[in-house]
């Protein structure tokens, strides 16, 4: 799997989003941690997506001639 970093951060963010949307199923401490972890997951997803996009810009057909 080539894009494992974006996939992992998206899955973790989705899980923490579920925790935030359904807090009645979890302990209050887990809900509090999920808020911070979801924000971190969005940041990680953005950084990893930016890294992936950078590799697309370095293709031979994008070079200035």
HUZIWO-V779158 format. One record per pair of residues at least 12 apart in sequence whose C-alpha atoms are under 8 Angstrom apart, sorted by the first residue. I is the first residue (numbers start at 1). J is the second residue. D is the distance in Angstrom with one decimal. If there is no record, write none. Layout:
<<I J D> <I J D>>
This chain:
<<3 52 8.0> <5 45 7.8> <5 48 6.4> <6 44 7.8> <6 45 5.5> <6 48 5.7> <6 49 6.4> <9 41 5.4> <9 42 7.5> <9 44 6.3> <9 45 5.5> <10 41 7.0> <10 42 7.7> <10 45 6.4> <12 38 7.7> <12 41 6.7> <13 37 7.3> <13 38 5.0> <13 39 8.0> <13 41 5.0> <13 42 6.7> <14 38 7.9> <16 34 5.1> <16 35 7.2> <16 37 6.8> <16 38 5.6> <17 34 7.5> <17 38 6.5> <19 31 6.2> <19 34 6.6> <20 34 6.6> <20 35 6.8>>
